[in-house]
Amino acid sequence: MRMFTTHGLEPVPIAVDEEGLDVSRLDRSGCRAVLVTPAHQYPLGVQLSPQRRRALIDWAIKGDCLVIEDDYDAEYRYDRAALGALRTLAPTVVAYLGTLSKTLAPGLRIGWLAAPAWLCASVRNRKHLGDRGDNVITQAAVREFLGTGGYDRHLRCTRLQYRRLRENLLESVSTHLPDCTPIGIEAGLHVVIRLPENEQDSTLVDHLATAGIRVAALTAYRHHHSGFPGLVLGWAQARPNQLATSIRTLAGIRRTLAFERRIPAARPGLRDSPETL
């Protein structure tokens, strides 16, 4: 979002439900461009439904608007079939972008942008003014990696590895957090653990940080106060035993906080009298 505000744009939040971006709200917002992650929305992990995809493309064509499609987490799917990129439906109104930061390494600093023809000249000019291009040697190495099938082999290997980690995580959540619901686990490298309505995710985040476990509160991603509490947990870099230990620690912290909620706070200035003992 800082990138948009730095260039004088005002980000407008649009609600997301189980089918992805609410295009009807987008239509009423007056926006002329939208950034979407149709393959796996962050943080809820929902996939933009076929109906919403068509509605989004119709919105862009009728209003002469731009859809910026971030192909986020499209490479890692476990329980659902892949849908084609939005750009294949309407290349004149969709700018398709992606990166190797999650699949290979963020240090490569390599990404791509397939822009509509009418936008290409402006993009090339901005790129030229910004940094005159990326490291040619790194680009050549990545091109070789892609052309020889190395990237596909890497994705097959890591997809299997991440699937096993995901199964370990889901087993731990089922065992130690039976009243919580994992959300967005069908794809990607993170999960939202939905908490009961009476719990505060920000409080849990603070206690977990004290225990050396870094997660994010779902409420921190909201632009409005409504919605259920949850924890956003990334699991790609963890080992199976670390995941199980972290979930057990979370369960222990929740038990402690639940016990404290049941005990009324002592009122200052009062002592127990003999009659109350």
C-alpha positions as CSV (number, residue, x, y, z in Angstrom):
1,M,0.0,0.0,0.0
2,R,2.9,2.3,0.7
3,M,3.9,2.1,-3.0
4,F,0.5,3.5,-4.0
5,T,0.4,6.3,-1.5
6,T,3.9,7.3,-2.3
7,H,2.7,7.9,-5.9
8,G,-0.3,10.0,-4.8
9,L,-2.9,7.3,-5.0
10,E,-5.5,6.6,-2.4
11,P,-6.0,2.9,-1.7
12,V,-9.7,2.0,-1.2
13,P,-10.5,-1.2,0.7
14,I,-13.0,-3.6,-1.0
15,A,-14.6,-6.4,1.0
16,V,-13.7,-10.1,0.3
17,D,-16.0,-13.0,1.0
18,E,-15.9,-16.8,0.3
19,E,-16.0,-16.0,-3.5
20,G,-13.2,-13.5,-3.4
21,L,-13.4,-9.8,-4.2
22,D,-16.9,-8.3,-4.0
23,V,-17.1,-6.8,-7.5
24,S,-20.4,-5.1,-6.8
25,R,-18.8,-3.1,-4.1
26,L,-15.9,-2.3,-6.4
27,D,-18.3,-1.0,-9.0
28,R,-19.9,1.3,-6.4
29,S,-16.5,2.6,-5.1
30,G,-15.7,4.7,-8.2
31,C,-12.2,3.2,-8.5
32,R,-10.6,3.0,-12.0
33,A,-8.0,0.4,-11.1
34,V,-7.9,-2.6,-8.8
35,L,-5.1,-4.9,-7.4
36,V,-6.3,-8.5,-7.0
37,T,-4.7,-11.8,-6.1
38,P,-7.3,-14.2,-7.7
39,A,-5.4,-17.4,-7.1
40,H,-5.0,-17.1,-3.3
41,Q,-6.1,-13.9,-1.6
42,Y,-4.0,-12.8,1.4
43,P,-4.6,-13.3,4.2
44,L,-7.9,-15.3,3.9
45,G,-6.7,-17.5,1.1
46,V,-9.9,-17.5,-0.9
47,Q,-9.9,-18.0,-4.7
48,L,-11.7,-15.6,-6.9
49,S,-14.7,-17.6,-8.2
50,P,-15.4,-18.0,-11.9
51,Q,-18.5,-15.8,-11.6
52,R,-16.5,-13.1,-9.9
53,R,-13.8,-13.3,-12.5
54,R,-16.3,-12.7,-15.3
55,A,-17.8,-9.8,-13.3
56,L,-14.4,-8.3,-12.7
57,I,-13.5,-8.4,-16.4
58,D,-16.9,-6.9,-17.3
59,W,-16.3,-4.1,-14.8
60,A,-12.9,-3.3,-16.4
61,I,-14.1,-3.4,-20.0
62,K,-17.3,-1.3,-19.4
63,G,-15.6,1.3,-17.3
64,D,-12.3,1.4,-19.2
65,C,-10.5,0.4,-16.0
66,L,-7.3,-1.6,-15.2
67,V,-7.0,-4.9,-13.3
68,I,-3.6,-5.5,-11.8
69,E,-3.3,-9.3,-11.3
70,D,-0.8,-10.4,-8.8
71,D,-0.3,-14.1,-9.4
72,Y,0.2,-14.7,-5.7
73,D,0.7,-18.3,-4.5
74,A,-0.6,-19.7,-7.8
75,E,2.2,-22.3,-7.9
76,Y,1.3,-24.0,-4.7
77,R,-2.1,-25.7,-4.8
78,Y,-3.1,-28.8,-2.9
79,D,-6.9,-29.4,-2.8
80,R,-8.2,-27.4,-5.8
81,A,-7.7,-27.2,-9.5
82,A,-5.9,-24.3,-11.0
83,L,-7.8,-21.5,-12.8
84,G,-6.3,-19.7,-15.7
85,A,-4.9,-16.2,-15.2
86,L,-7.3,-13.3,-15.6
87,R,-5.1,-11.9,-18.3
88,T,-6.0,-14.8,-20.7
89,L,-9.6,-13.5,-20.5
90,A,-8.9,-9.9,-21.4
91,P,-5.3,-8.9,-22.1
92,T,-6.3,-5.3,-23.0
93,V,-7.5,-4.5,-19.4
94,V,-5.3,-6.8,-17.2
95,A,-1.7,-6.2,-16.2
96,Y,-0.3,-9.6,-15.0
97,L,2.6,-9.6,-12.6
98,G,4.5,-12.1,-10.6
99,T,7.8,-12.8,-8.8
100,L,10.2,-15.6,-7.9
101,S,10.5,-14.3,-4.3
102,K,8.4,-17.1,-2.7
103,T,9.2,-20.0,-5.1
104,L,13.0,-19.5,-5.3
105,A,14.4,-16.7,-3.2
106,P,13.6,-13.0,-2.6
107,G,17.3,-12.1,-3.0
108,L,17.0,-12.8,-6.7
109,R,15.0,-9.6,-7.1
110,I,13.4,-10.9,-10.2
111,G,9.8,-10.4,-11.2
112,W,7.7,-9.9,-14.4
113,L,5.0,-7.8,-15.7
114,A,2.8,-8.5,-18.8
115,A,1.1,-5.2,-19.4
116,P,-1.6,-4.3,-21.9
117,A,-0.1,-3.0,-25.2
118,W,-1.3,0.6,-24.5
119,L,0.6,0.6,-21.2
120,C,3.9,-0.9,-22.3
121,A,5.6,2.3,-23.5
122,S,4.9,4.0,-20.1
123,V,6.1,1.0,-18.2
124,R,9.4,0.8,-20.1
125,N,10.0,4.5,-19.6
126,R,9.4,4.2,-15.9
127,K,11.7,1.2,-15.6
128,H,14.4,3.0,-17.6
129,L,14.3,6.0,-15.3
130,G,14.2,3.9,-12.2
131,D,17.2,1.5,-12.5
132,R,18.1,0.9,-16.2
133,G,17.4,-2.8,-15.8
134,D,18.1,-5.7,-13.5
135,N,21.2,-7.9,-13.2
136,V,21.7,-9.5,-16.6
137,I,23.7,-12.5,-15.4
138,T,21.0,-13.4,-12.8
139,Q,18.3,-13.1,-15.5
140,A,20.3,-15.3,-17.9
141,A,20.7,-17.9,-15.1
142,V,17.0,-17.9,-14.4
143,R,16.2,-18.1,-18.1
144,E,18.4,-21.2,-18.3
145,F,16.7,-22.7,-15.2
146,L,13.3,-22.2,-16.7
147,G,14.2,-23.4,-20.2
148,T,15.8,-26.7,-19.1
149,G,12.9,-27.7,-16.8
150,G,14.7,-27.0,-13.6
151,Y,12.0,-24.7,-12.3
152,D,9.2,-27.2,-12.9
153,R,11.2,-29.9,-11.1
154,H,11.8,-27.5,-8.2
155,L,8.1,-26.7,-7.9
156,R,7.1,-30.4,-8.0
157,C,9.7,-31.1,-5.2
158,T,8.7,-28.2,-3.0
159,R,5.0,-28.7,-3.6
160,L,5.3,-32.2,-2.1
161,Q,7.4,-30.9,0.8
162,Y,4.9,-28.2,1.6
163,R,2.0,-30.6,1.3
164,R,3.6,-32.8,4.0
165,L,4.2,-29.7,6.2
166,R,0.6,-28.7,5.7
167,E,-0.7,-32.1,6.7
168,N,1.4,-32.0,9.9
169,L,0.0,-28.5,10.7
170,L,-3.6,-29.6,10.1
171,E,-3.1,-32.6,12.3
172,S,-1.7,-30.5,15.1
173,V,-4.5,-28.0,14.9
174,S,-7.2,-30.8,14.9
175,T,-5.5,-32.3,18.0
176,H,-4.7,-29.3,20.1
177,L,-7.1,-26.6,18.8
178,P,-10.4,-28.5,18.2
179,D,-12.5,-25.4,18.6
180,C,-10.5,-23.5,15.9
181,T,-10.9,-23.7,12.1
182,P,-8.1,-23.5,9.6
183,I,-8.9,-21.2,6.7
184,G,-7.3,-20.8,3.3
185,I,-5.3,-24.0,3.5
186,E,-6.2,-25.3,0.0
187,A,-3.2,-23.4,-1.5
188,G,-0.3,-21.2,-0.5
189,L,2.2,-21.2,2.3
190,H,0.2,-19.8,5.2
191,V,-3.0,-20.5,7.1
192,V,-5.5,-18.4,9.0
193,I,-6.6,-20.1,12.3
194,R,-10.1,-18.9,13.0
195,L,-10.6,-18.3,16.7
196,P,-13.8,-18.3,18.8
197,E,-15.6,-14.9,18.8
198,N,-14.8,-14.2,22.5
199,E,-11.0,-14.3,22.0
200,Q,-8.7,-11.4,21.1
201,D,-6.2,-12.3,18.4
202,S,-3.9,-9.4,19.2
203,T,-3.6,-10.6,22.8
204,L,-2.6,-14.0,21.6
205,V,0.0,-12.5,19.2
206,D,1.6,-10.7,22.1
207,H,1.8,-13.8,24.3
208,L,3.1,-15.9,21.4
209,A,5.8,-13.3,20.7
210,T,7.0,-13.6,24.3
211,A,7.3,-17.4,23.7
212,G,9.4,-16.8,20.6
213,I,6.6,-17.5,18.0
214,R,5.8,-14.9,15.4
215,V,2.3,-14.8,14.0
216,A,0.0,-12.0,12.9
217,A,-3.4,-11.0,14.1
218,L,-6.1,-11.2,11.4
219,T,-7.7,-8.0,12.8
220,A,-4.5,-6.1,11.9
221,Y,-5.4,-6.6,8.2
222,R,-8.9,-5.3,8.5
223,H,-10.0,-1.8,7.5
224,H,-13.2,-2.2,9.5
225,H,-13.9,-3.6,13.0
226,S,-16.3,-6.3,12.0
227,G,-15.2,-9.9,11.4
228,F,-14.0,-12.9,13.3
229,P,-10.6,-13.0,15.2
230,G,-7.8,-15.2,13.8
231,L,-4.1,-15.8,13.6
232,V,-2.2,-15.6,10.3
233,L,0.5,-18.3,10.5
234,G,3.2,-18.9,7.9
235,W,4.6,-22.4,7.9
236,A,6.8,-22.8,4.8
237,Q,10.1,-22.5,6.7
238,A,9.2,-24.6,9.7
239,R,10.1,-28.2,10.4
240,P,7.3,-30.6,11.4
241,N,8.4,-30.7,15.0
242,Q,8.4,-26.9,15.2
243,L,4.9,-26.7,13.9
244,A,3.6,-29.2,16.4
245,T,5.5,-27.4,19.3
246,S,4.1,-24.0,18.2
247,I,0.6,-25.3,18.1
248,R,0.9,-26.9,21.5
249,T,2.3,-23.6,22.9
250,L,-0.6,-21.7,21.4
251,A,-3.1,-24.2,23.0
252,G,-1.4,-23.7,26.4
253,I,-1.5,-20.0,26.1
254,R,-5.2,-20.1,25.2
255,R,-5.9,-22.3,28.3
256,T,-4.1,-19.9,30.5
257,L,-6.0,-16.9,29.1
258,A,-9.3,-18.7,29.4
259,F,-8.6,-19.5,33.0
260,E,-7.7,-15.9,33.8
261,R,-10.9,-14.7,32.1
262,R,-13.0,-16.9,34.5
263,I,-11.3,-15.4,37.6
264,P,-12.7,-11.9,38.5
265,A,-10.1,-9.3,39.1
266,A,-9.6,-8.4,42.8
267,R,-11.1,-5.1,43.8
268,P,-8.5,-2.7,45.2
269,G,-8.9,-1.4,48.7
270,L,-10.8,-4.4,50.1
271,R,-9.6,-7.1,52.4
272,D,-11.1,-10.5,53.1
273,S,-13.1,-10.4,56.3
274,P,-13.3,-13.3,58.7
275,E,-16.9,-13.8,57.5
276,T,-15.8,-14.4,53.9
277,L,-13.1,-16.9,54.7
